[in-house]
């Protein structure tokens, strides 16, 4: 076997981003994350202090979103969000690039927007994933976006927010993996709901995927590994 269930767990960013989630649901979500030993819990900014407290003493990283879900916040706003998130305990940030500016061809703006957040994060030893929101982009723009992310110093390129009309596809993941060097990782988001898809995204070079179906994926993994 080329993977273990721990390998799969450490690919999971357990997603607690539904807009209607209550504090009690956040607590239960963190219990799921701790049970399976995932990589991170990605939550809404308001919930981050609670999540950071609940994950204290584990190796699971508290994570939140920046410019979410549409990416059209001004750069100064994204930087403020990043600074506040870091104060609240975030160890990774998932930011949305400026989709409007990307589609308008203002690539310098997009690069600088990403770099401002990345620089803020990196000086605090916090990592950054940049969400492209591929549903809105041509393949050429996906490639350009990946290049801009790498030039700006991003740690990951990520397919989607999960709030647009489409999520991760194997074709997009292959495209993104080819568009960046090995120093940039790739994350799948939206559509990884079972072990089969988790293994497929792993096979094409993803190191992380976002999931709300963490328990189902991991229970399937344990069952299969026993066989």
C-alpha positions as CSV (number, residue, x, y, z in Angstrom):
1,X,0.0,0.0,0.0
2,X,1.4,3.3,-1.0
3,X,-0.5,5.3,1.6
4,X,-1.8,5.0,5.1
5,X,-4.9,6.5,6.7
6,X,-2.7,9.0,8.5
7,X,-1.4,10.1,5.1
8,X,-4.9,10.7,4.0
9,X,-5.9,12.5,7.2
10,X,-2.9,14.8,6.9
11,X,-4.1,15.9,3.4
12,X,-7.5,17.1,4.9
13,X,-8.4,20.7,5.6
14,X,-11.6,20.0,7.5
15,X,-14.0,22.7,6.4
16,X,-16.3,24.5,8.8
17,X,-17.3,27.4,6.5
18,X,-21.0,27.0,6.0
19,X,-22.5,30.5,6.7
20,X,-25.2,29.1,9.0
21,X,-22.9,27.2,11.3
22,X,-23.4,27.7,15.0
23,X,-20.7,27.8,17.7
24,X,-21.9,24.3,18.9
25,X,-21.5,23.0,15.4
26,X,-18.0,24.5,15.3
27,X,-17.1,22.6,18.5
28,X,-18.5,19.3,17.1
29,X,-16.5,19.9,13.9
30,X,-13.3,20.3,15.9
31,X,-14.0,17.1,17.7
32,X,-14.2,15.3,14.3
33,X,-11.0,16.9,13.3
34,X,-9.2,15.8,16.4
35,X,-10.6,12.3,16.2
36,X,-9.1,11.7,12.8
37,X,-6.0,13.9,13.1
38,X,-6.5,16.1,10.1
39,X,-4.0,18.7,8.8
40,X,-6.1,21.8,9.6
41,X,-9.5,23.1,10.5
42,X,-10.6,25.9,8.2
43,X,-13.2,28.1,9.7
44,X,-14.9,31.5,9.3
45,X,-12.9,34.4,10.8
46,X,-15.4,34.9,13.6
47,X,-14.9,31.3,14.8
48,X,-11.1,31.3,14.6
49,X,-10.4,32.2,18.3
50,X,-12.7,29.4,19.3
51,X,-11.1,26.9,16.9
52,X,-7.6,27.9,18.0
53,X,-8.6,27.3,21.6
54,X,-10.2,23.9,20.9
55,X,-7.2,22.7,18.9
56,X,-4.6,23.9,21.4
57,X,-2.2,21.0,22.3
58,X,-2.8,19.2,19.0
59,X,-0.8,19.4,15.7
60,X,-3.9,20.5,13.8
61,X,-3.5,24.0,12.4
62,X,-6.2,26.6,12.9
63,X,-6.9,28.1,9.5
64,X,-9.2,30.8,8.1
65,X,-10.2,32.6,4.9
66,X,-9.2,36.0,3.5
67,X,-11.3,37.9,0.9
68,X,-13.7,35.1,1.0
69,X,-15.6,34.0,-1.1
70,X,-15.4,36.5,-4.0
71,X,-11.9,37.9,-3.7
72,X,-12.9,41.5,-4.6
73,X,-12.0,43.1,-1.3
74,X,-9.3,45.8,-1.6
75,X,-5.8,44.7,-0.9
76,X,-5.6,46.8,2.3
77,X,-8.7,45.0,3.6
78,X,-7.2,41.6,2.8
79,X,-4.0,42.6,4.6
80,X,-6.0,43.7,7.7
81,X,-7.9,40.4,7.6
82,X,-4.7,38.5,7.5
83,X,-3.2,40.5,10.4
84,X,-6.3,39.9,12.5
85,X,-6.4,36.2,11.6
86,X,-2.8,35.8,12.7
87,X,-3.6,37.5,16.0
88,X,-6.5,35.2,16.4
89,X,-4.3,32.1,16.0
90,X,-4.3,31.2,12.3
91,X,-1.3,29.2,11.1
92,X,-2.5,29.0,7.5
93,X,-4.6,31.4,5.4
94,X,-6.8,30.6,2.4
95,X,-7.1,33.8,0.4
96,X,-9.2,34.4,-2.8
97,X,-7.4,36.3,-5.5
98,X,-9.1,39.2,-7.2
99,X,-11.1,37.4,-9.9
100,X,-12.4,40.6,-11.4
101,X,-8.9,42.0,-11.9
102,X,-7.6,38.7,-13.3
103,X,-10.4,38.5,-15.9
104,X,-9.7,42.2,-16.7
105,X,-6.1,41.4,-17.5
106,X,-4.7,43.5,-14.7
107,X,-2.1,40.9,-13.7
108,X,0.2,43.3,-11.9
109,X,-2.7,44.1,-9.5
110,X,-3.4,40.4,-8.9
111,X,0.2,39.6,-8.2
112,X,0.6,42.5,-5.8
113,X,-2.6,41.7,-4.1
114,X,-1.5,38.2,-3.4
115,X,2.0,39.3,-2.4
116,X,0.7,41.8,0.1
117,X,-1.1,39.0,2.0
118,X,1.8,36.5,1.5
119,X,4.4,38.9,2.9
120,X,2.2,39.7,5.9
121,X,1.7,36.0,6.6
122,X,5.3,34.8,5.9
123,X,6.8,37.4,8.3
124,X,4.7,35.6,11.0
125,X,5.6,32.1,9.7
126,X,2.1,31.6,8.4
127,X,1.5,29.8,5.1
128,X,-0.9,31.0,2.3
129,X,-3.1,29.1,-0.1
130,X,-4.4,31.2,-3.0
131,X,-7.9,30.3,-4.4
132,X,-8.2,30.8,-8.1
133,X,-12.0,30.0,-8.3
134,X,-11.5,28.0,-11.6
135,X,-15.2,27.9,-12.3
136,X,-15.0,31.5,-13.6
137,X,-11.7,31.1,-15.5
138,X,-10.5,29.8,-18.9
139,X,-7.6,27.3,-18.9
140,X,-5.3,30.1,-20.0
141,X,-6.3,32.3,-17.1
142,X,-5.9,29.4,-14.7
143,X,-2.3,29.0,-15.9
144,X,-1.6,32.7,-15.6
145,X,-3.1,32.8,-12.1
146,X,-0.9,29.9,-11.1
147,X,2.1,31.8,-12.4
148,X,1.1,35.0,-10.6
149,X,0.7,33.0,-7.3
150,X,4.1,31.5,-7.6
151,X,5.7,34.9,-8.4
152,X,4.0,36.4,-5.3
153,X,5.4,33.7,-3.1
154,X,2.2,31.6,-2.4
155,X,2.7,28.2,-0.7
156,X,-0.3,26.6,-2.5
157,X,-2.6,27.2,-5.4
158,X,-6.2,26.1,-4.7
159,X,-9.0,25.3,-7.1
160,X,-12.1,26.8,-5.6
161,X,-14.0,28.2,-2.6
162,X,-16.8,25.6,-2.8
163,X,-19.2,28.5,-3.1
164,X,-19.1,29.0,-6.9
165,X,-20.8,26.7,-9.4
166,X,-18.1,24.1,-9.6
167,X,-15.3,22.5,-7.5
168,X,-12.1,20.6,-8.1
169,X,-11.7,18.5,-11.3
170,X,-8.9,16.1,-12.1
171,X,-8.2,18.0,-15.3
172,X,-7.8,21.3,-13.5
173,X,-5.6,19.8,-10.9
174,X,-3.3,18.4,-13.5
175,X,-3.2,21.8,-15.2
176,X,-2.4,23.5,-12.0
177,X,0.3,21.0,-11.0
178,X,2.0,21.6,-14.4
179,X,1.7,25.4,-14.2
180,X,3.7,25.8,-11.0
181,X,7.1,24.5,-9.9
182,X,7.6,21.8,-7.2
183,X,8.0,24.5,-4.5
184,X,4.3,25.4,-4.8
185,X,1.8,22.9,-3.6
186,X,-1.7,22.2,-5.0
187,X,-5.0,22.0,-3.1
188,X,-8.3,20.6,-4.3
189,X,-11.5,22.1,-2.9
190,X,-15.1,21.2,-3.7
191,X,-16.1,17.7,-4.7
192,X,-13.8,15.5,-2.6
193,X,-16.4,13.5,-0.7
194,X,-15.1,10.0,-0.7
195,X,-11.9,8.0,-0.4
196,X,-11.8,7.3,-4.2
197,X,-11.7,11.0,-5.0
198,X,-9.2,11.7,-2.2
199,X,-6.8,9.1,-3.7
200,X,-7.3,10.5,-7.2
201,X,-6.4,14.0,-6.2
202,X,-3.4,12.6,-4.3
203,X,-2.3,10.7,-7.4
204,X,-2.2,13.9,-9.5
205,X,0.0,15.7,-7.0
206,X,-2.3,17.4,-4.5
207,X,-1.0,17.6,-1.0
208,X,-4.2,19.0,0.5
209,X,-7.9,18.9,-0.1
210,X,-10.8,20.6,1.6
211,X,-13.5,18.4,3.0
212,X,-16.8,18.5,4.9
213,X,-17.1,14.7,4.6
214,X,-14.0,14.0,6.7
215,X,-15.6,11.3,8.9
216,X,-17.0,9.4,5.9
217,X,-13.6,9.6,4.0
218,X,-11.7,8.4,7.0
219,X,-14.0,5.6,8.0
220,X,-13.9,4.3,4.5
221,X,-10.1,4.5,4.7
222,X,-10.0,2.5,7.9
223,X,-12.3,-0.1,6.4
224,X,-10.3,-0.4,3.2
225,X,-6.9,-0.5,5.0
226,X,-8.1,-3.5,7.1
227,X,-8.9,-5.4,4.0
